[in-house]
Amino acid sequence: GKFSKIKGIPIPESIFDKLFSGRRIENIFKYLERVFEEVRESKKIPIFVLDELQTIKGLMNTAGRLIIHELFNFLVRLTKETHLCHCLCSTSDCLFIEEIYSNARLEGRSKYVLIDDLTQEEAFRVYEDFGFEEKELIWEYIGGKIGDMVRLFEGKKQGYNEEEALGEMLKDTKGKLRMIEADIFESQKESEALWGYLMEFGDIWERPVELKKEKKYLFFWVDRNILFYNPVESTVRPQSKLIHKAIKLCAIDQ
């Protein structure tokens, strides 16, 4: 028969119309539960993956309740009560991670897994796949961040050698920090404190967080994807080696 989709999940059109005509999120959960029951009856264990979960954090249902809380209740039911499937949720928003990590409904029912940059050994293997040659130099600039490897690869395709491409990437990253700095000093009352907070990372890579004292400054830079906050370990560090290198250069300029 004909199928429609909601977030990649195929639903027969007749059922789709019934589910969404009333906009009732509970109906969707009931439908998914039936789907997972059918999969389990076929002797297979389904895995329910929700990618970039933060995109629904502000959505409300018709009763005025946050959908995310209804979703958490549903996930707990699937995994801990009915044992129908495994559930994996991913997000690139570490402030959102902090928010859901402290959610009482999930305490003892979920596990936080950090998908970190590659180790040096792993990164060097990927460098080879990209055809990179100056491995030690590349590691110094970008480490094991896949996204930066792709940027370097694109730079080489444009005719730069590896050292030139890395230099351009660093210049761009430093320019991004300088643009944020200009905006801070134009619009923020605590401009010097905000900028000074970031400059502390010119000399360090990672340190513990005292959330009560530094939450305002920490979240400012995390929200701009410059710093990474790990709520489980309660640590903070630059988002990448390239950003760390750019912070060092900004600190030297001062």
N, C-alpha and C positions, 0 to 999 in steps of 0.2 A: 504494500500500500504506500500512499504518499506520507512523507515525514517532514516535520518542521524541526527546528533545533532551538534549544535554549542553552547558551554557553557551551555548545558543542555536544550536548546530549540529545540524541535523536528521539523524537516523540511523534507518534502517529497524529496526523492533522486533526482528526476528530477529537482526540483526547486533548491535544494542544489547545483547541478552541475552548473546551470546557474548563481547562485549567486557568487560562488567562483572561477569559471573559469577565470574571469576577475579581481578578488581580489578587487572589488569595494565596499567599506564600505557603500556607499550610498544605494546600492541595498539591503543590509541587513536591513537598517533602513526602507526602503520602505516595505519590507516583514513583518517586525515586526509591522509596523503601520497597515497593512492589517489584521494581526492576531488579534490585539487589537480591530480593528473595528468590526470584526466578533464576538468577545467576547461581546462587548457592545451591538450588535444587539440581542444577546441572553439574554439581560437584566441583565447581570452580570458586575461587575466593576473589571477589571484586576489590578493586582499589579505586577509591573516589579521590580524585586530585582537583584541588581548587587553586588555580594559579593567580598570583597578584591579588590576594584576598583583600588588600586595603582599598580596592576600588569600590567596595560596597559598604565601607564603614559608616557612611553618613546616610544611607538609604533607610527609609521608614516604610512599614507596611500600612495597610489601611486603618489599623487600630492605633497608629501613631507610635508603635514600638520599633526600635532599631532591628532591622533584619538580621544583623550580625549576631545579636543575642539569641534570636530564634534559631539561627544556623548552628550556633554552638550547642544548643540544647539537642538539636537534631543529630549532630555529629557524635555527641556523647551517647545518645540513644543507639545509634548505629554500631558503635564500637564497644561500649561497655554494658549495654542492656540487652540488645538483640544479637550482638556479635555477628552482624551481617557482612561487614567489610572493614577494610583498613582505610583510614582517611589521612590524606597528606595535604597540608595547606602551605602555600609558599607566598612570600612577600619580600620585596626589596626595600620596604619602608621600615627602618629600624625603630622609629618612634611608634609605629603601629604595633611592632613586636612587643615593645615595652608595655603598651596598652593591653594587649591580649594576654601577655605573660602573667599579669597581675589579676586576670579575670578569675574570680572565685569559682565559677562553674567548671573551669578547666583544671583547677588545682588537683594534682595527683592523677589526672586523666589524660594528660598530653605530655609530649616530650619536645623540647626545643633542640633543633639541630642546626648548627651553623654551617652553611655552604661557603667555605672560605676560598681564598686564592690557592692556586696550586703550589705545592712545595717546589723547591729548586730542581730536584730530580725530575719531577713530573713536568715542570715548566720547560726544562731543556728538551724533553722529548717532543713537546708541542712546538717549540721553536724549530726543531728539525722538520716537523711536518709543514711549517710555514716557509721553510727554506732559509731561515735566519742563520747568519754565520757568527756575528759578534755576540756570542751567548753571554759572556760575563758582563759586557757593557749593557746589554739589554736587560739583564737581571738587575743591575744597579739602578736602571731607570724605571722599569715597570714591574719587575718581579713576576708573580704568577697570575696577574690579572688578565683574563682572556680578552676582555673588551679592549684593553690597551694593546694587546698583541694584534688584534684585528686592525686597530688604528695604524699601527706600525706597518702592517702588511699593505694597507691602502696607501700609506705614504711612499712605500717602495714602488708601488705600481705607478705612482705619479712621477717617478724618476729620481727620487732622493735615494742616497745610500743610507745605510742603517743609522749611522751617527747623525747625519743631517736630519733624518726623519724624527729621531728621538729628540733632537734639539728643538725642532718645530713643535713637537708635542709638549715639551716642557715650557716653551715660550707661550703657547696657547693657554696652558693651565695656569701659569703665572699671571697672564693677562686676565683670566677669569677671576682670580683672587683680587687683583687690583680693581676690577670693576665693582666687585662686592664691597671692597674697602671704600671706594668713592661714594657708593650708595649709603654705606653705614654712616660716614662722617657728614653726609648731607641730611640724613633723616633720623638718626638714632641719638637720643640724649646720652646714652652710655657708650658712645662710639669708641672711645679709647679702651674701655674695659672689654668690649666685644672683640676688637681687633687684637688687643693684647692677649686675650684668652687663646686665640688661634696661634699667635706667635710663640706661645709656650712650646708648641710641638715642633719648633725648629730644632730643638736639642733632644727631643725624645720621640720614640715611636708609639709607645703605648703606656698608659698609666691607669691606676684605679680612679673611680669617680666618687666624689662626695655629692650625691644628687641634691641634697637640701641646699648646699652652698652654691652649686654651679649649674643647676637645671636650666635657668634662663639662657645662659651663654652656650651651654652644651647643645640645647635643642635648637638654638638659632643656627648653629653651624651644621648640625645633623640634618635639619630641614632643608638645607641648601646642598646636601650631599657632599659636603667637604670633610666632615668627621663621621666616624662610624662608632655607634654606641652599642655595646653588648650588654643587654639588661640582665642576663643570667650571670655573667662573670663580673658585672658592674665595672667595665673597663671602657676606655675611649681611645681611639687612634685615628689617624688620617684614613680616608677611604681607600687610598692607594699609595704605592711608593712614589708615583709621579706627583701626586698632590703633596706628599711629604717633602719631596725635593723642591717643589715650588714654594712651599711655606719656608723652607730653609733660605731660599734666595730672597724672599720678601723680608725675612728677619735680618739678613745680612745688609740689605739696602738701608735699613733703619740705622 
